[in-house]
Structure formats: C-alpha cells, structure tokens
Amino acid sequence: MTLPIDRLEQTLRKTGVSRFMEHFETLFPETHLKDLVVDAVGPGREIVINGRRVVNFGCDSFLGLDQHPRLIEAIETSVRHWGTHNGSSRIFASVRANVQAEEILAQWLGTEATLIYPSVTLANLGAIPGLVGKADVIVYDEFAHNSIQEGIRIAKANGTRSAMFRHNDPADLERQLHALRPYRFALIAVDGVYSMTGDLPPLRDFQAIALQHDAVLYIDDAHGTGVLGEHGRGTVLESLGSYDNTLVVGSLSKGFSCLGGFIGCSRSFQRQLKIRSNSYIFGGPVPPPYLDAIITATEILLSSEYPLLRARLKTYVDRLTTGCREMGLTVLGGATPIVSVFIGDEADTLQVGKLLFDAGYYVQSVTFPAVPYHGGVIRIQVNANHTSAQIEGLLDALGETMTTLLARSSRRAA
Ligand SMILES: Cc1ncc(COP(=O)(O)O)c(C=O)c1O
C-alpha cells in the first residue's frame, strides 16, 4: 500500500506550477541555472559554482556590506557576547541589541519608531492582516510584491474585502476605493520601487487619494532601502517629504546585507504592530549577531562612507546601462542597482545566462512566470564592491554573447 504522503507528492507533481517547473527543467537541462550551489565566496564578488569561478552579478548586497570588515567584526563580537540566538519570541523578551537596532533604524529613517521582523515577507504576512478588520478594505497595486499579496490573502480569509488596481494608476486606485464603499478604513499597499522594472509609484497622487478616502499608505520599500534617497532611507521621504499617514516597510537583507525587515511608524503604532502581528508574536526574532550587524550597517549609512559607496555604485550602474544601450540592447529599470536587459524569448534568455556563465559571469535569467510570457530578461545586480574591470568584462562578454545568439537565430531562420 502506498502511503498518503507518497500519493500526495504524486498529486502535487501533476498540478500546474510543479508540471511547469519539471517541463522547464526537462526542456532546458543545460541552461536553466536554477537551484545552484555556491561552494565558495571571494575574493571580492567572485563565487565558485560547479567548480567554476565566476563573478557574481546576482547578489543584492548592493553596497557590498556583506564583506565589510566592520559588519563581519560586529557579528563575530556579538556572537561571543549573546550566543547564536535570542531564545524566545519577542513577546516575552528581546535582547538589548534588538531595541538598540530599532532605535538607530528609526533615527536613520526619520520615523519615531521601527519594528524589526525576521524578513520583509514575515513583516507583510504579519502586519497586513493585523492592521485591518471586517469593516476595512485593502487596495493594492497589481504588481505589488508576492508577500504583500499573501498578507492580503490572510486578511481576506479573516473577512477583509480587497481589490487590485492597475499598476501605478491613481485613477484606477480611486475607482476601486469608490467601488468598495462603504468601509471604515482602507489600506493602500504598494511597492516603494518595483524591482523587475525599476519604476516608482506616484506616491504623492496616492497620498492625496488616501487622505480623501480614509486610507493609509502601506509602502514596501525593500528595494529602495539602503540604496535610494538620502543616506539610503528609501523612496518615501524623498517623494512625500514626510512619513505622515504612511507605514514604511524596509529590508535588512538587501542593501543592509544583514537579515530581516522592519516597519517604520509612530511609537504608538509600533505598539499596535507588536500586539497584532502574528508573525511577530508566534515566530522567532532575528538572531543577536545580525542585530549588532544592523546597528553597524546603519552607522555606515549615516557616515561619510555612504556617499562614497553610493557614488561608486552609481558609476558602475551608469556604465553598464550606457554600455548595454550602445550595443542596441533594451535596458529596463534605472532607479535601483538592478540592470534588466530585455531578451524576450525564454530559450534565448536562458541561453544568454548560460553563455555569460561560461564566460565567467553569473547573472540571473528571469523568465515566465516571474515576468510576462516572452518577456524574459537578464537581471544584472550591481554591487559597490564590483571592480571596473568586472563591469567592463561583463559588457565585453555580453557583446560576444549577443553576437553568438544572433548568429544562432539567423542559422535557425535560414
Ligand atoms: C518588495 C519586496 N518585498 C519583499 C521581499 C522579500 O523580502 P525578504 O527576503 O526579506 O522576505 C522582496 C524581495 O525581493 C521585495 O522585493
């Protein structure tokens, strides 16, 4: 007799997403480059995968802080001081480093308080359903990050109504709010920057609508944290001039190169989030060594070193973008250090990724369903601790790869 768990696994394999992934792996066994294992990191941005040393252009440690001596020292010192973990849910007790990390984050961000979660996903899954009840509604951008949409699913299961509005479209946002009336409060949930395209939401328009419609802005600025705005505070203060009527979510795992996510808010709202976020109450916290690293990373963002790191990053992003455009390639994005080169066809997108890998450069080939069908892109993540030679090398390799691809396509067409 087969066990139910075996029959469950067989059933799962027959469902849409699993079949799609298996088909994908069978179709592109040599080029899909997913589920890779990194055997070594360094020096600098080099990594070793499958015995091959390549330059990593798939890393979201945008400022290169993952290798900053001060962060490494902070973690080493902290682990000796606190040990490896906090030991309980924060509802019972937090290490002092947690409170200090939240305080320095608030000083840097310019909010009264922040609350740290173990990831942005857990912030969204915990806070969004915690903020609304049956009398409230949530409206969200159609391209809002998956974790926002998952948080909304939990809220819906608890009886909150929701509607999606067209990407970055204030008129549609207003239409959806009208259609949902009557309600008590509305939550408008958007990304602070859309990482696949690099575009930003029209926050001023959204705020004007929010104020007219009893709504609060919930902005997941994960990709803006550390790299956009003054001292890397992200997109919100820059766009709105204040944090009034907003809840701002930031990432501690990308630009910060540590671990976690946070919500910036008033002190009284922080209290509400602590009481109402299930992921905070029932889950474990960020381990102490990472909290000390967060404190150090924030000090770096506030220091005179930050503009230097940011300037180097900008030089690299500008050079890569210009170089790609000079080759006739279509580059999407611009706001963040993610340079997405449009390829289109799925097989071609994977092929470009594989040819670059063979040439010594790891980039991410992103295809459907992460982007629209036939909308494949090569996603290049630039870090401040890349070198000019690595940027030039990638551009040369990209030029050769596109020539090879073109020759293959014309042979296929002939
Ligand atoms: C907008 C946004 N929110 C949330 C996440 C997930 O963050 P985490 O890895 O901290 O859960 C990402 C990751 O790319 C993101 O871009």
The ligand as an SDF file (V2000), in Angstrom:
LIG
                    3D

 16 16  0  0  0  0  0  0  0  0999 V2000
    9.1710   44.4470   -2.4650 C   0  0  0  0  0  0  0  0  0  0  0  0
    9.6900   43.2130   -1.7820 C   0  0  0  0  0  0  0  0  0  0  0  0
    9.0950   42.7830   -0.6430 N   0  0  0  0  0  0  0  0  0  0  0  0
    9.5230   41.6810   -0.0040 C   0  0  0  0  0  0  0  0  0  0  0  0
   10.5910   40.9400   -0.4680 C   0  0  0  0  0  0  0  0  0  0  0  0
   11.0290   39.7270    0.2920 C   0  0  0  0  0  0  0  0  0  0  0  0
   11.9360   40.1150    1.2660 O   0  0  0  0  0  0  0  0  0  0  0  0
   12.5040   39.0660    2.3300 P   0  0  0  0  0  0  0  0  0  0  0  0
   13.5100   38.2570    1.5960 O   0  0  0  0  0  0  0  0  0  0  0  0
   13.1020   39.8890    3.4070 O   0  0  0  0  0  0  0  0  0  0  0  0
   11.3610   38.2460    2.8120 O   0  0  0  0  0  0  0  0  0  0  0  0
   11.2490   41.3470   -1.6450 C   0  0  0  0  0  0  0  0  0  0  0  0
   12.3830   40.5520   -2.1430 C   0  0  0  0  0  0  0  0  0  0  0  0
   12.9070   40.7150   -3.1980 O   0  0  0  0  0  0  0  0  0  0  0  0
   10.7800   42.5030   -2.3100 C   0  0  0  0  0  0  0  0  0  0  0  0
   11.3640   42.9180   -3.4290 O   0  0  0  0  0  0  0  0  0  0  0  0
  1  2  1  0
  2  3  1  0
  2 15  2  0
  3  4  2  0
  4  5  1  0
  5  6  1  0
  5 12  2  0
  6  7  1  0
  7  8  1  0
  8  9  2  0
  8 10  1  0
  8 11  1  0
 12 13  1  0
 12 15  1  0
 13 14  2  0
 15 16  1  0
M  END
$$$$
